[in-house]
Amino acid sequence: MAVCKSRAFMAFPSTRSQQPSTGCHSSHYAPQTQQETQPDRPIGYGAFGVVWSVTDPRNGKRVALKKMPNVFQSLTSSKRAYRELKMLSFFKHNNVLSALDIVHPGHVDFFQEIYIVSELMQSDLHKIIVSPQPLSSDHVKVFLYQILRGLKYLHSAGILHRDIKPGNLLVNSNCLLKVCDFGLARLEEPRESAIMTQEVVTQYYRAPELLAGATNYGQAVDVWSVGCIFAELLSRKILFQAQSPVQQLNLIINLLGTPSLDDLCRAGASEGATKYILQKGHKAPALATLYNLSNQATHEAVHLLCRMLVFDPKKRITCTDALSHPYLDEGRLRFHTCMCKCCHTTPAGRQYVSDFEPLCTSKFDDSYETSLFSVSHIKESLYKFITDRHQNSVPLCINVASPSFKSFQSSGVAPQPEQQSSPQLW
Ligand SMILES: [Zn+2]
């Protein structure tokens, strides 16, 4: 049936009457339903893609368009793109970014880049923290609540994000927050003997077990990052800002004190790291200095922070338990009173949902990865995955002739100031 289906062209045409280029293999131009005067513009950079603000011609809504370039350069890059695409299509949670659509790739022979459409989020937590705009205690609480709410959902789906940092927490003008960038995400490893890569998490937010050479780790690495971000929200300064992974570990020990041998064992610290830490001489904990982060560092705030910044990952608080900490009660109330999509206001008053922090209904399934053995096979499989999504909808396509598309196309990948530094070889 779907042979002659029309396609809608992405917002790149700057005038509504502009005809699509024949390069898009389309027979129809779906007119925009609303006037849209805002120009298309770049809004930021993801881990390996450029993000633009554009208009969805099917409904006139402003959305974000992310280009994933050089997807098929290597087996690793194609697998990574496929995983991010699968995850973004799987998520259904208000505090986790999801794909609203994926632009039709045209003919398979010209399939080189992937364009993902997602909700438009004007800012991110990094931009907000370094901006001069005030951050009240209410802001901190509602942001932290949403980070943990999104992360609880991801963890319940069996997913470790592995790059939680302020720049990967998108925020819109209503303070709604969404966790994004799943380029480093993976499924939890159930086998404790399995070797996992240590080249994850931007150094400032990297958990001590990773810095100490643990080759097997879990959800607690994300919670550590949230703890660092919580402190950064309070003080507007990076909590542990070191030049190298070893110095990073030293800064952590300066605050938490020297971990015990048991803590180091449970963290999975390597022999070299354990020797280094124990030979350094005993450091007493200096957690009381957390009260100096800001005048918003109340007893409740510091109590929760100290439960996140725990050296031993097995003793570190989980997202679920952190969400039941009294510090987050006000954030929860604010979120569900005026920001969420799960509760509703009726003439009788606000009707609250029964489960404020829902789990994912199923685990993310990565079994498709076992059959991805070559770039060409991934390309074929990805093409099918994207075009199958368009079976029952008007597929989006890009007008390659539009000047703003040309400018978008030529914008390369941004330099990464916060690349994951290589782990210390202990
Ligand atoms: Zn709600």
Residues whose N, C-alpha, C, O or C-beta is under 5 A from the ligand:
A	BS01	ZN	H336 C340 C342 C343 V353
